[in-house]
């Protein structure tokens, strides 16, 4: 799949309109604020409304219940979250759940959590480094759509075309 056609997933830790303004409609914003134990619902709604105005999808990290309550587009389940409580929740038709994994065991957990897309990391970043060959091998263990996560930059973006993935995710690429 050509880079311009791929879905892009941009992780944000704070609300900065200038970074969101740079994104196209193929980008999904994922808000993750792990530094605070308390979720700021007003801030999340502010980001949601801004993304909606820009026609960009928005989802929340590690809190599916709140994402449903605030009527967001979806939710992201990090690799450390192995909980399946959300399977009993009633989801709207277009609500999506994304999960991340670093190895075969975590891929199987994300399948049990019924994620529609699995972020496989880290493709290029030194921490949890997979590299292209291990990434390709791990992606064959699931029928779920795969997204490359970790260390994606403008310099290595063309290598994403070598992978059988539907998109890429990160932070620094988008800023």
Buried (B, 14 or more C-beta within 10 A) or exposed (E): EEEEEBBBBBBBEEBEEEBBEEBEEBBBBBBBBEEEEEBEEEBBEEBBEBBEEBEBBBBBBBBBEBBBEBEBBBBBBBBEBEEEEBEEEEBEEEBBBBBBBBBEEBBEBBBEBBBEBBBBBBBBBEEBBBEBEEBBEBBEBBEBBBBBBBBBEEEBBEBBEEBEBBBBBBBEBBE
